[in-house]
């Protein structure tokens, strides 16, 4: 293991010296013992050249530090390996255990997902990779041996929500293939659960992977497919979310009129009131204030100077716990000021975006910051 370390480090824009510094800082914060700086320099070089294996002593630091799995450190694609039951007795034991999964256990799964969602929102995804992987494994194992629909559906629903969250975290941490595989897991679980709203949401977020990968037209096609996925069973808030996401992806694809029409549709179907949480889809946060921020993002992408009012209003109303969203908001303001030739204001907002992106460890936001830096 280790040949993938160079690629992971490069994605974050870190030199070997920066990686060593971060290893030492993480070790101090968590009271862990590591080798001297000189020895770590040798270790990192040998890890990346495949001459030394990364032991668990250092893997336990590198996983949360870089937001990756052991497979990604080793340069191998992440694949879930089904557990093999040893004989009929063991198989039946697992099936019986799955049948006994109660509503309270499913509720526990959902509560754990909610905790991880809150931690991700405030602190970023990179430090949660071990917890998230363990959480998904527990639910996948329960679902694997759940036979009857009445047992499978609640577990599959919980897994669909958790896998979508894990996918977004992986995308934010720069682990694109892991993100894609988690979205596929979320879609399969949603289909198993007969929960088309979860399927549509997973498809909608997966479209962002295509957009980030340089396939904006395909991303728009996928988000539109998501909107057609049992539209009659989608909540109004989810339909508004999908329309707003379509607007952003259309803007990135240069489809200006389509983007504006999608924004209008989002505003038309969004429920009134300050409440933001969708009761059917706990991962959806969207009210008029959130949509105003999203509208500002889309208009900034379109180079529309009217974005400024929405964005500065959103800066005052954004929940302070949405740290990563605030990084995106400052990036949007940077883009809007650049469109107006206001370079001092653009630099000020870009500095805030960089600080917040570094605070959450968001590779995705740091990439955007670097792109905007190149325009100053």
Secondary structure, DSSP 4 states (H G I P E B T S, - for coil): --TTHHHHHHHTT--HHHHHHHHHHHHHHTT-----HHHHHHHHHHHHTTSS---HHHHHHHHHHHT--HHHHTT------PPPP-HHHHHHHHHHHHHT--HHHHHHHHHHHHHHHHHHHHH-SGGGHHHHHHHHHHHHHHHHT--SHHHHHHHHHHHHHHHHHHHHHHHHTT-HHHHHHHHHHHHHHHHHTT-HHHHHHHHHHHHHHHHHTT-HHHHHHHHHHHHHTTGGGS-HHHHHHHHHHHHHHHHHTT-HHHHHHHHHHHHHHSPSSS--B-SS-TT-B--HHHHHHHHHHHHHHTT-TTHHHHHHHHHHHS-TT-HHHHHHHHHHHHHHHHHTT-HHHHHHHHHHHHHHHHHHT-HHHHHHHHHHHTT-
